[in-house]
Amino acid sequence: MTDLPAPSRTAGGRSAAPAIRAALLRYRVIAYVVGVGLIVLVCIGLPLKYAGGNSAVVAAVGPVHGVLYVVYLAATFDLASRTRMPLPRMVLVMLAGTIPFLSFVAERWVSGQIRGQFLTPPAGAAAPVRPGTAAGGSAGATAR
């Protein structure tokens, strides 16, 4: 029986950081989109429907939010599986898309957790040097 790959490596031996970074970006984008859609639905659509008798916003935004919530669930599952997030935490993050404003809070919390655990270089590791800059100088400095 083979061992599971380490969290920082993929099956091919390459670093998992780019895959985690991409999954985190997808999660962050869809979390904001779902959060805004839910706020529009709850804060604008529902008052218009029940107080004003106009259900046009709910009819337009409701189905779109439903589809986007399924995309949010898939993005959350993708990120959770790549980072081996515990099941209860993953379920809580998934449920955050059902409560107005909570998807923004969950997104910030998850992003901080993932960045701190998977995307920061280890202590003592040298920072990468950007192309066109000297190791100890600034990009605009020239030798005279």
C-alpha positions, 0 to 999 in steps of 0.5 A: 500500500502506498502512502498519501502524498504530503500536503505540499506535494501533488502526485507528480512530485510538483509543488501543490502551492499553484493548485491551492492558490488557483483553488483559493482564487476560484473560491474567493471570487465565487464567495463574493459573487454568491454573497452579493447575489444573496444580499441583493435577493434578501435586501432588495428582492424580498422587500420588493416582493412582499412589501411592494408586490413586485417579484421581478427581482426575486424571479431574476436573481433567485435562480441565478443565485441558486446556480451560483450557490452550486458553483460555490459548493463545488469551489469550496469542495475543491479547495477543501479537498486540496487542503485536506480541510476537516469535514465539519469545517468544510460544511460550515464554510459551505453553509456560509453561502446561505446567510447574508454577509456570512460568505464574506466573513467565511472567505476572509477566515478561510483565505487567512487560514489557507495562506498561513498554512499552505502559501507562505514560505517557511521561516528562514527561506529566502524570498524569490528575487524578481526578474530585473532586480538585483538581490540587494538593490531596488529595481530602479537602481543603476550601477555607475 
